[in-house]
Amino acid sequence: MPARPALQPGERVLVSTRAHGARLTRPFLVLLLTVFALSTAQRALELRWRPVAEPWTTVHAGVELTLLVVAGWVVLRSCLRPLSRWWRTRYVLTTRHLVLLRPGGPRKTVSLPLHQLRRVDVERRSSPALGRRDGRVVADFGPLGGLRLEHAPEANRLAGLIRRAAEDQWAAGGGTGRTGDPGSGGGAPGLPPTRVDRDAVVAPRRGPSVAPRRPWSRRAVHHEEE
């Protein structure tokens, strides 16, 4: 998967990054627990049950193989897949678009024009920051939907860059026909912000889909696995 989206003539990449490594905390903990559980089960199996005659030796070997297969499946599904997804997902800010590059090629890429930006904020984390500067950047694009960038590195700085890039687009005429000043969240002049909740944004989450539409909203809903 390319590390940058297809660019229009005159368009430049300002920022290209991926989620903070804290995104891998859960897969790392799952890996540790899986290794611990496997070693404990193998040790208990050796101490409690050591057959020396058939067919029990074959059954013993089958149980050991089953433990290894189960542990391998857990590591593959809960550790390696999230690691691969984290490595291949990028947050890209260009002079004209805010882009979420995801595994799966152009069909999974989400690109929203900055001249339609209504607001961009950094949501407060529920857990202690512990010196980290990553956060959840929420960008509202009105009827186009939005982007929720989980564990965005240097979240406040990234949100500021998005605001400035959008302001440059409005100054260049990208927001034709709009009047007024941007709102406190860096929104498009003259356009009120809309609510960006979990069902109305592009967000890394379970159940990948192809932008279904909710019957109570005209805004596109994009899902991505965690």
Accessible surface in RSA format (square Angstrom, percent):
REM  Atomic radii and reference values for relative SASA: ProtOr
REM  Chains: A
REM  Algorithm: Lee & Richards
REM  Probe-radius: 1.40
REM  Slices: 20
REM RES _ NUM      All-atoms   Total-Side   Main-Chain    Non-polar    All polar
REM                ABS   REL    ABS   REL    ABS   REL    ABS   REL    ABS   REL
RES MET A   1    88.16  45.7  10.63   7.0  77.53 184.6  20.24  17.2  67.92  90.0
RES PRO A   2    88.93  64.8  76.07  69.3  12.86  46.8  88.04  72.7   0.90   5.6
RES ALA A   3    56.46  51.9  48.58  75.0   7.88  17.9  49.44  69.6   7.02  18.6
RES ARG A   4   129.33  54.3 125.45  63.9   3.89   9.3  50.57  69.1  78.76  47.7
RES PRO A   5    17.47  12.7   8.99   8.2   8.47  30.8  13.62  11.2   3.85  23.9
RES ALA A   6   106.93  98.3  68.39 105.5  38.53  87.7  79.67 112.2  27.26  72.2
RES LEU A   7    54.85  30.5  21.54  15.4  33.32  83.8  22.59  15.9  32.27  86.8
RES GLN A   8    86.69  48.5  80.09  58.5   6.61  15.7  29.49  62.8  57.20  43.4
RES PRO A   9   124.36  90.6 106.91  97.5  17.45  63.4 119.08  98.3   5.28  32.8
RES GLY A  10    69.32  85.5   0.00   N/A  69.32  85.5  38.21 104.9  31.10  69.7
RES GLU A  11    13.89   8.0   3.22   2.4  10.66  25.4   0.00   0.0  13.89  11.3
RES ARG A  12   146.61  61.6 144.30  73.6   2.31   5.5  63.08  86.2  83.54  50.6
RES VAL A  13    45.50  29.9  20.97  19.0  24.52  59.1  20.97  18.2  24.52  66.5
RES LEU A  14    75.61  42.1  43.89  31.4  31.72  79.7  47.11  33.1  28.50  76.7
RES VAL A  15    31.87  21.0  27.03  24.5   4.84  11.7  31.87  27.7   0.00   0.0
RES SER A  16    43.18  36.5  19.11  25.5  24.07  55.4  17.96  38.2  25.21  35.3
RES THR A  17    31.18  22.2  28.67  29.1   2.51   6.0  15.68  21.1  15.50  23.4
RES ARG A  18    52.31  22.0  49.77  25.4   2.54   6.0  12.44  17.0  39.87  24.2
RES ALA A  19     7.87   7.2   4.42   6.8   3.45   7.9   4.42   6.2   3.45   9.1
RES HIS A  20    62.74  34.3  57.82  40.2   4.93  12.6  40.60  41.8  22.14  25.8
RES GLY A  21    39.89  49.2   0.00   N/A  39.89  49.2  24.22  66.5  15.67  35.1
RES ALA A  22    18.39  16.9   5.11   7.9  13.27  30.2  11.77  16.6   6.62  17.5
RES ARG A  23    54.73  23.0  41.62  21.2  13.10  31.2  13.24  18.1  41.49  25.1
RES LEU A  24    36.69  20.4  35.99  25.7   0.71   1.8  36.34  25.5   0.35   0.9
RES THR A  25    73.61  52.4  68.06  69.0   5.55  13.2  56.64  76.1  16.97  25.7
RES ARG A  26   146.93  61.7 143.16  73.0   3.77   9.0  62.54  85.5  84.39  51.1
RES PRO A  27    14.27  10.4  13.51  12.3   0.76   2.8  13.98  11.5   0.29   1.8
RES PHE A  28   115.19  57.6 110.42  68.4   4.77  12.4 114.88  69.6   0.31   0.9
RES LEU A  29    92.37  51.4  92.37  66.1   0.00   0.0  92.37  64.9   0.00   0.0
RES VAL A  30    37.13  24.4  36.58  33.1   0.55   1.3  37.13  32.3   0.00   0.0
RES LEU A  31    64.90  36.1  64.90  46.4   0.00   0.0  64.90  45.6   0.00   0.0
RES LEU A  32    89.16  49.7  85.37  61.1   3.79   9.5  85.67  60.2   3.49   9.4
RES LEU A  33   121.22  67.5 119.12  85.2   2.10   5.3 119.55  84.0   1.67   4.5
RES THR A  34    17.59  12.5  12.09  12.3   5.50  13.1  12.40  16.7   5.19   7.8
RES VAL A  35    85.80  56.5  85.05  77.0   0.74   1.8  85.23  74.1   0.57   1.5
RES PHE A  36   139.06  69.6 135.28  83.8   3.77   9.8 138.79  84.1   0.27   0.8
RES ALA A  37    58.59  53.9  51.03  78.7   7.57  17.2  55.39  78.0   3.20   8.5
RES LEU A  38    38.13  21.2  33.30  23.8   4.83  12.1  37.62  26.4   0.52   1.4
RES SER A  39    56.17  47.5  50.48  67.4   5.69  13.1  41.46  88.3  14.71  20.6
RES THR A  40    69.33  49.3  63.31  64.2   6.02  14.4  62.89  84.5   6.44   9.7
RES ALA A  41    35.83  32.9  25.46  39.3  10.37  23.6  32.84  46.2   2.99   7.9
RES GLN A  42    54.97  30.7  54.72  40.0   0.24   0.6  14.62  31.1  40.34  30.6
RES ARG A  43   153.49  64.4 149.38  76.1   4.11   9.8  54.08  73.9  99.41  60.2
RES ALA A  44    45.33  41.7  41.72  64.4   3.61   8.2  44.81  63.1   0.52   1.4
RES LEU A  45    26.12  14.5  22.21  15.9   3.91   9.8  25.67  18.0   0.45   1.2
RES GLU A  46    58.85  33.8  58.65  44.4   0.19   0.5  30.80  59.6  28.05  22.9
RES LEU A  47   117.38  65.4  86.79  62.1  30.59  76.9  88.13  61.9  29.26  78.7
RES ARG A  48   214.20  89.9 179.33  91.4  34.87  83.0  54.54  74.5 159.66  96.8
RES TRP A  49    83.71  33.6  82.00  39.7   1.71   4.0  66.85  35.6  16.86  27.4
RES ARG A  50   175.21  73.6 150.73  76.8  24.49  58.3  39.43  53.9 135.79  82.3
RES PRO A  51    31.45  22.9   6.92   6.3  24.52  89.1  17.85  14.7  13.60  84.5
RES VAL A  52   144.90  95.3 111.63 101.1  33.26  80.2 115.88 100.7  29.02  78.7
RES ALA A  53    57.80  53.1  51.57  79.6   6.23  14.2  56.80  80.0   1.00   2.6
RES GLU A  54   123.13  70.7  98.35  74.4  24.77  59.0  64.89 125.5  58.23  47.5
RES PRO A  55    83.28  60.7  83.27  75.9   0.01   0.0  83.27  68.8   0.01   0.0
RES TRP A  56   141.58  56.8 141.58  68.5   0.00   0.0 116.66  62.2  24.92  40.4
RES THR A  57    44.07  31.3  37.56  38.1   6.51  15.5  36.04  48.4   8.03  12.1
RES THR A  58    84.87  60.4  77.46  78.5   7.42  17.7  68.50  92.0  16.37  24.7
RES VAL A  59    63.03  41.5  56.50  51.1   6.53  15.7  62.40  54.2   0.62   1.7
RES HIS A  60    20.45  11.2  20.45  14.2   0.00   0.0  10.08  10.4  10.37  12.1
RES ALA A  61    56.27  51.7  50.92  78.6   5.34  12.2  51.83  73.0   4.44  11.7
RES GLY A  62    33.11  40.8   0.00   N/A  33.11  40.8  30.73  84.3   2.38   5.3
RES VAL A  63    53.48  35.2  51.09  46.3   2.38   5.7  52.92  46.0   0.56   1.5
RES GLU A  64    49.50  28.4  49.50  37.5   0.00   0.0   9.31  18.0  40.19  32.8
RES LEU A  65   111.22  61.9 109.54  78.4   1.68   4.2 110.81  77.8   0.42   1.1
RES THR A  66    77.63  55.2  74.13  75.2   3.50   8.3  52.10  70.0  25.53  38.6
RES LEU A  67    48.67  27.1  46.80  33.5   1.87   4.7  46.90  32.9   1.76   4.7
RES LEU A  68    87.87  48.9  79.85  57.1   8.02  20.2  80.18  56.3   7.69  20.7
RES VAL A  69    93.72  61.7  85.63  77.5   8.09  19.5  92.20  80.1   1.52   4.1
RES VAL A  70    81.63  53.7  79.96  72.4   1.68   4.0  81.63  70.9   0.00   0.0
RES ALA A  71    11.68  10.7   8.98  13.9   2.70   6.1  11.47  16.2   0.21   0.6
RES GLY A  72    38.53  47.5   0.00   N/A  38.53  47.5  33.77  92.7   4.76  10.7
RES TRP A  73   149.03  59.8 143.18  69.3   5.86  13.8 121.35  64.7  27.68  44.9
RES VAL A  74    38.28  25.2  37.91  34.3   0.37   0.9  38.28  33.3   0.00   0.0
RES VAL A  75    33.14  21.8  33.14  30.0   0.00   0.0  33.14  28.8   0.00   0.0
RES LEU A  76    98.16  54.7  97.97  70.1   0.19   0.5  97.99  68.8   0.17   0.4
RES ARG A  77   117.11  49.2 109.57  55.9   7.54  17.9  12.73  17.4 104.38  63.3
RES SER A  78    34.76  29.4  26.90  35.9   7.86  18.1  11.89  25.3  22.88  32.1
RES CYS A  79     9.45   7.1   7.50   8.4   1.95   4.6   7.63  19.3   1.82   2.0
RES LEU A  80    90.70  50.5  87.55  62.6   3.15   7.9  87.84  61.7   2.86   7.7
RES ARG A  81   105.98  44.5 100.92  51.4   5.06  12.0  36.28  49.6  69.70  42.2
RES PRO A  82    24.05  17.5  21.03  19.2   3.02  11.0  21.53  17.8   2.51  15.6
RES LEU A  83    78.83  43.9  78.83  56.4   0.00   0.0  78.83  55.4   0.00   0.0
RES SER A  84    48.89  41.3  42.04  56.1   6.85  15.8  32.61  69.4  16.28  22.8
RES ARG A  85    38.51  16.2  36.54  18.6   1.98   4.7  17.70  24.2  20.82  12.6
RES TRP A  86    46.44  18.6  37.92  18.4   8.52  20.0  45.41  24.2   1.03   1.7
RES TRP A  87   149.32  59.9 146.27  70.8   3.06   7.2 118.24  63.0  31.08  50.4
RES ARG A  88    98.17  41.2  95.43  48.6   2.74   6.5  28.51  39.0  69.66  42.2
RES THR A  89    11.91   8.5  11.44  11.6   0.47   1.1  10.93  14.7   0.98   1.5
RES ARG A  90    36.36  15.3  36.36  18.5   0.00   0.0   4.12   5.6  32.24  19.5
RES TYR A  91     3.89   1.8   2.67   1.5   1.22   3.2   2.69   2.0   1.21   1.5
RES VAL A  92     0.26   0.2   0.00   0.0   0.26   0.6   0.00   0.0   0.26   0.7
RES LEU A  93     1.52   0.8   0.67   0.5   0.86   2.2   0.67   0.5   0.86   2.3
RES THR A  94     0.38   0.3   0.38   0.4   0.00   0.0   0.38   0.5   0.00   0.0
RES THR A  95    26.81  19.1  24.03  24.4   2.78   6.6  24.38  32.7   2.43   3.7
RES ARG A  96    73.36  30.8  72.30  36.9   1.06   2.5  13.30  18.2  60.06  36.4
RES HIS A  97    30.21  16.5  30.21  21.0   0.00   0.0  10.04  10.3  20.17  23.5
RES LEU A  98     1.42   0.8   1.42   1.0   0.00   0.0   1.42   1.0   0.00   0.0
RES VAL A  99     1.58   1.0   1.58   1.4   0.00   0.0   1.58   1.4   0.00   0.0
RES LEU A 100     0.30   0.2   0.30   0.2   0.00   0.0   0.30   0.2   0.00   0.0
RES LEU A 101     6.01   3.3   6.01   4.3   0.00   0.0   6.01   4.2   0.00   0.0
RES ARG A 102     9.88   4.1   9.58   4.9   0.30   0.7   2.68   3.7   7.20   4.4
RES PRO A 103    31.01  22.6  21.87  19.9   9.15  33.2  22.17  18.3   8.85  55.0
RES GLY A 104    47.45  58.5   0.00   N/A  47.45  58.5  30.41  83.5  17.04  38.2
RES GLY A 105    21.57  26.6   0.00   N/A  21.57  26.6  18.07  49.6   3.50   7.8
RES PRO A 106   126.63  92.3 110.39 100.6  16.24  59.0 114.04  94.2  12.59  78.2
RES ARG A 107   170.03  71.4 133.93  68.3  36.10  86.0  79.92 109.2  90.10  54.6
RES LYS A 108    34.55  16.9  33.91  20.8   0.64   1.5  26.04  23.4   8.52   9.1
RES THR A 109    39.96  28.4  20.95  21.2  19.01  45.3  15.89  21.3  24.06  36.4
RES VAL A 110    11.03   7.3   8.21   7.4   2.82   6.8  11.03   9.6   0.00   0.0
RES SER A 111    55.04  46.5  31.68  42.3  23.36  53.8  25.41  54.1  29.63  41.5
RES LEU A 112    16.20   9.0  16.20  11.6   0.00   0.0  16.20  11.4   0.00   0.0
RES PRO A 113    27.73  20.2  27.73  25.3   0.00   0.0  27.73  22.9   0.00   0.0
RES LEU A 114     0.00   0.0   0.00   0.0   0.00   0.0   0.00   0.0   0.00   0.0
RES HIS A 115    51.68  28.2  51.68  35.9   0.00   0.0  29.48  30.4  22.20  25.8
RES GLN A 116    43.46  24.3  43.29  31.6   0.17   0.4   2.54   5.4  40.92  31.0
RES LEU A 117     0.00   0.0   0.00   0.0   0.00   0.0   0.00   0.0   0.00   0.0
RES ARG A 118    34.10  14.3  31.38  16.0   2.72   6.5   0.00   0.0  34.10  20.7
RES ARG A 119    50.13  21.0  50.13  25.6   0.00   0.0  16.78  22.9  33.35  20.2
RES VAL A 120     0.00   0.0   0.00   0.0   0.00   0.0   0.00   0.0   0.00   0.0
RES ASP A 121    46.09  32.3  45.39  45.2   0.70   1.7  18.73  44.1  27.37  27.3
RES VAL A 122    48.53  31.9  21.64  19.6  26.89  64.8  21.64  18.8  26.89  72.9
RES GLU A 123    58.17  33.4  48.87  37.0   9.30  22.1  30.01  58.0  28.16  23.0
RES ARG A 124   230.09  96.6 194.63  99.2  35.46  84.4  79.79 109.0 150.30  91.1
RES ARG A 125    61.66  25.9  39.90  20.3  21.76  51.8  30.97  42.3  30.70  18.6
RES SER A 126   126.95 107.3  80.95 108.0  46.01 106.0  57.44 122.3  69.52  97.4
RES SER A 127    59.71  50.5  51.79  69.1   7.93  18.3  39.64  84.4  20.08  28.1
RES PRO A 128    97.93  71.4  83.60  76.2  14.33  52.1  95.42  78.8   2.51  15.6
RES ALA A 129    45.20  41.6  38.48  59.4   6.72  15.3  38.48  54.2   6.72  17.8
RES LEU A 130   153.38  85.4 114.29  81.8  39.09  98.3 126.27  88.7  27.12  73.0
RES GLY A 131    75.44  93.0   0.00   N/A  75.44  93.0  43.94 120.6  31.50  70.6
RES ARG A 132    74.90  31.4  59.28  30.2  15.62  37.2  35.52  48.5  39.38  23.9
RES ARG A 133   171.71  72.1 156.53  79.8  15.18  36.1  49.03  67.0 122.68  74.4
RES ASP A 134     4.97   3.5   0.15   0.2   4.81  11.4   0.00   0.0   4.97   5.0
RES GLY A 135     8.60  10.6   0.00   N/A   8.60  10.6   8.60  23.6   0.00   0.0
RES ARG A 136    67.40  28.3  64.95  33.1   2.46   5.8   9.71  13.3  57.69  35.0
RES VAL A 137     0.12   0.1   0.08   0.1   0.04   0.1   0.08   0.1   0.04   0.1
RES VAL A 138     1.41   0.9   1.41   1.3   0.00   0.0   1.41   1.2   0.00   0.0
RES ALA A 139     0.33   0.3   0.33   0.5   0.00   0.0   0.33   0.5   0.00   0.0
RES ASP A 140     0.00   0.0   0.00   0.0   0.00   0.0   0.00   0.0   0.00   0.0
RES PHE A 141     0.10   0.1   0.00   0.0   0.10   0.3   0.00   0.0   0.10   0.3
RES GLY A 142     0.32   0.4   0.00   N/A   0.32   0.4   0.32   0.9   0.00   0.0
RES PRO A 143    81.17  59.2  67.98  62.0  13.20  48.0  71.88  59.3   9.30  57.8
RES LEU A 144    71.63  39.9  61.81  44.2   9.82  24.7  64.87  45.6   6.76  18.2
RES GLY A 145     0.53   0.7   0.00   N/A   0.53   0.7   0.53   1.5   0.00   0.0
RES GLY A 146     0.76   0.9   0.00   N/A   0.76   0.9   0.00   0.0   0.76   1.7
RES LEU A 147     0.03   0.0   0.00   0.0   0.03   0.1   0.00   0.0   0.03   0.1
RES ARG A 148     7.00   2.9   6.90   3.5   0.10   0.2   0.00   0.0   7.00   4.2
RES LEU A 149     0.61   0.3   0.61   0.4   0.00   0.0   0.61   0.4   0.00   0.0
RES GLU A 150    19.95  11.5  19.95  15.1   0.00   0.0   7.99  15.5  11.96   9.8
RES HIS A 151    53.23  29.1  50.39  35.0   2.84   7.3  24.58  25.3  28.64  33.3
RES ALA A 152     0.00   0.0   0.00   0.0   0.00   0.0   0.00   0.0   0.00   0.0
RES PRO A 153    32.53  23.7  28.56  26.0   3.97  14.4  28.79  23.8   3.74  23.2
RES GLU A 154    72.38  41.6  69.15  52.3   3.23   7.7  32.50  62.9  39.88  32.6
RES ALA A 155     1.48   1.4   1.34   2.1   0.13   0.3   1.34   1.9   0.13   0.4
RES ASN A 156   114.07  78.7 104.06 100.6  10.01  24.1  33.25  80.0  80.83  78.1
RES ARG A 157   163.29  68.6 151.59  77.3  11.70  27.9  48.18  65.8 115.11  69.8
RES LEU A 158     9.86   5.5   8.55   6.1   1.31   3.3   9.54   6.7   0.31   0.8
RES ALA A 159     0.71   0.7   0.71   1.1   0.00   0.0   0.71   1.0   0.00   0.0
RES GLY A 160    13.52  16.7   0.00   N/A  13.52  16.7  13.21  36.3   0.30   0.7
RES LEU A 161    49.08  27.3  47.57  34.0   1.51   3.8  47.59  33.4   1.50   4.0
RES ILE A 162     0.00   0.0   0.00   0.0   0.00   0.0   0.00   0.0   0.00   0.0
RES ARG A 163    64.22  27.0  64.22  32.7   0.00   0.0  21.10  28.8  43.12  26.1
RES ARG A 164   132.76  55.7 132.17  67.4   0.59   1.4  60.71  83.0  72.05  43.7
RES ALA A 165     4.56   4.2   0.40   0.6   4.16   9.5   3.84   5.4   0.72   1.9
RES ALA A 166     0.00   0.0   0.00   0.0   0.00   0.0   0.00   0.0   0.00   0.0
RES GLU A 167    70.90  40.7  67.05  50.7   3.85   9.2  19.92  38.5  50.99  41.6
RES ASP A 168    95.70  67.0  90.27  89.9   5.42  12.8  26.65  62.7  69.05  68.9
RES GLN A 169    30.68  17.2  30.55  22.3   0.13   0.3   0.08   0.2  30.60  23.2
RES TRP A 170    30.72  12.3  14.98   7.3  15.73  36.9  15.25   8.1  15.46  25.1
RES ALA A 171    94.19  86.6  49.57  76.5  44.63 101.5  62.52  88.0  31.68  83.9
RES ALA A 172    85.82  78.9  41.99  64.8  43.83  99.7  54.95  77.4  30.87  81.8
RES GLY A 173    41.38  51.0   0.00   N/A  41.38  51.0  30.84  84.6  10.54  23.6
RES GLY A 174    27.81  34.3   0.00   N/A  27.81  34.3  16.50  45.3  11.31  25.3
RES GLY A 175    11.77  14.5   0.00   N/A  11.77  14.5   2.16   5.9   9.61  21.5
RES THR A 176   121.55  86.4  93.38  94.7  28.17  67.1  80.82 108.5  40.73  61.6
RES GLY A 177    78.07  96.3   0.00   N/A  78.07  96.3  39.78 109.2  38.29  85.8
RES ARG A 178    60.31  25.3  33.25  16.9  27.06  64.4  16.22  22.2  44.08  26.7
RES THR A 179   109.11  77.6 101.09 102.5   8.01  19.1  74.03  99.4  35.08  53.0
RES GLY A 180    57.43  70.8   0.00   N/A  57.43  70.8  34.50  94.7  22.92  51.3
RES ASP A 181   127.12  89.0 106.91 106.4  20.21  47.8  26.69  62.8 100.43 100.2
RES PRO A 182    54.01  39.4  36.04  32.9  17.97  65.3  36.04  29.8  17.97 111.7
RES GLY A 183    46.78  57.7   0.00   N/A  46.78  57.7  35.75  98.1  11.04  24.7
RES SER A 184   128.59 108.7  82.56 110.2  46.03 106.0  60.18 128.2  68.41  95.8
RES GLY A 185     9.78  12.1   0.00   N/A   9.78  12.1   5.22  14.3   4.56  10.2
RES GLY A 186     3.79   4.7   0.00   N/A   3.79   4.7   3.47   9.5   0.32   0.7
RES GLY A 187     2.91   3.6   0.00   N/A   2.91   3.6   2.64   7.2   0.27   0.6
RES ALA A 188     2.37   2.2   0.00   0.0   2.37   5.4   0.00   0.0   2.37   6.3
RES PRO A 189    14.03  10.2  14.03  12.8   0.00   0.0  14.03  11.6   0.00   0.0
RES GLY A 190    56.75  70.0   0.00   N/A  56.75  70.0  28.35  77.8  28.40  63.6
RES LEU A 191    48.87  27.2  38.82  27.8  10.05  25.3  39.73  27.9   9.14  24.6
RES PRO A 192    91.03  66.3  83.70  76.3   7.34  26.7  90.10  74.4   0.93   5.8
RES PRO A 193    86.05  62.7  67.73  61.7  18.32  66.6  68.17  56.3  17.88 111.2
RES THR A 194    44.12  31.4  35.19  35.7   8.93  21.3  42.79  57.5   1.33   2.0
RES ARG A 195   183.84  77.2 166.05  84.6  17.79  42.4  68.15  93.1 115.69  70.1
RES VAL A 196    11.28   7.4   0.00   0.0  11.28  27.2   0.00   0.0  11.28  30.6
RES ASP A 197    50.23  35.2  45.78  45.6   4.46  10.5  20.23  47.6  30.00  29.9
RES ARG A 198   118.85  49.9 117.21  59.7   1.64   3.9  50.09  68.5  68.76  41.7
RES ASP A 199    57.62  40.4  54.79  54.5   2.83   6.7   6.59  15.5  51.03  50.9
RES ALA A 200    11.55  10.6  11.55  17.8   0.00   0.0  11.55  16.3   0.00   0.0
RES VAL A 201     0.00   0.0   0.00   0.0   0.00   0.0   0.00   0.0   0.00   0.0
RES VAL A 202     1.53   1.0   1.46   1.3   0.07   0.2   1.46   1.3   0.07   0.2
RES ALA A 203     1.10   1.0   1.10   1.7   0.00   0.0   1.10   1.6   0.00   0.0
RES PRO A 204     8.52   6.2   2.13   1.9   6.39  23.2   2.13   1.8   6.39  39.7
RES ARG A 205    61.56  25.8  61.56  31.4   0.00   0.0   9.46  12.9  52.11  31.6
RES ARG A 206   160.79  67.5 152.34  77.7   8.45  20.1  64.52  88.2  96.27  58.3
RES GLY A 207    43.35  53.5   0.00   N/A  43.35  53.5  35.85  98.4   7.50  16.8
RES PRO A 208    70.11  51.1  48.57  44.3  21.54  78.3  48.63  40.1  21.48 133.5
RES SER A 209    34.81  29.4  23.65  31.6  11.16  25.7  31.75  67.6   3.06   4.3
RES VAL A 210   106.95  70.4  87.63  79.3  19.32  46.5  94.45  82.1  12.50  33.9
RES ALA A 211    33.31  30.6  20.91  32.3  12.40  28.2  20.91  29.4  12.40  32.9
RES PRO A 212    57.59  42.0  46.20  42.1  11.39  41.4  57.57  47.5   0.02   0.1
RES ARG A 213   155.74  65.4 128.25  65.4  27.49  65.4  52.52  71.8 103.22  62.6
RES ARG A 214    66.26  27.8  62.70  32.0   3.55   8.5   5.13   7.0  61.13  37.0
RES PRO A 215   127.83  93.2  83.05  75.7  44.79 162.8  96.76  79.9  31.08 193.1
RES TRP A 216   180.00  72.2 141.54  68.5  38.46  90.3 135.89  72.5  44.11  71.6
RES SER A 217    34.66  29.3  20.63  27.5  14.03  32.3  23.55  50.1  11.11  15.6
RES ARG A 218   209.95  88.1 199.50 101.7  10.45  24.9  79.50 108.6 130.45  79.1
RES ARG A 219    27.87  11.7  27.87  14.2   0.00   0.0  24.64  33.7   3.23   2.0
RES ALA A 220    14.39  13.2  13.68  21.1   0.71   1.6  13.68  19.3   0.71   1.9
RES VAL A 221     1.23   0.8   1.23   1.1   0.00   0.0   1.23   1.1   0.00   0.0
RES HIS A 222    34.89  19.1  34.89  24.3   0.00   0.0  22.45  23.1  12.45  14.5
RES HIS A 223    24.69  13.5  23.28  16.2   1.41   3.6  15.18  15.6   9.51  11.1
RES GLU A 224    12.73   7.3  12.21   9.2   0.52   1.2  10.08  19.5   2.65   2.2
RES GLU A 225    42.56  24.4  41.85  31.7   0.71   1.7  15.55  30.1  27.01  22.0
RES GLU A 226    85.37  49.0  63.94  48.4  21.43  51.0  30.78  59.5  54.58  44.6
END  Absolute sums over single chains surface
CHAIN  1 A    13219.8      10747.2       2472.6       8111.5       5108.3
END  Absolute sums over all chains
TOTAL         13219.8      10747.2       2472.6       8111.5       5108.3
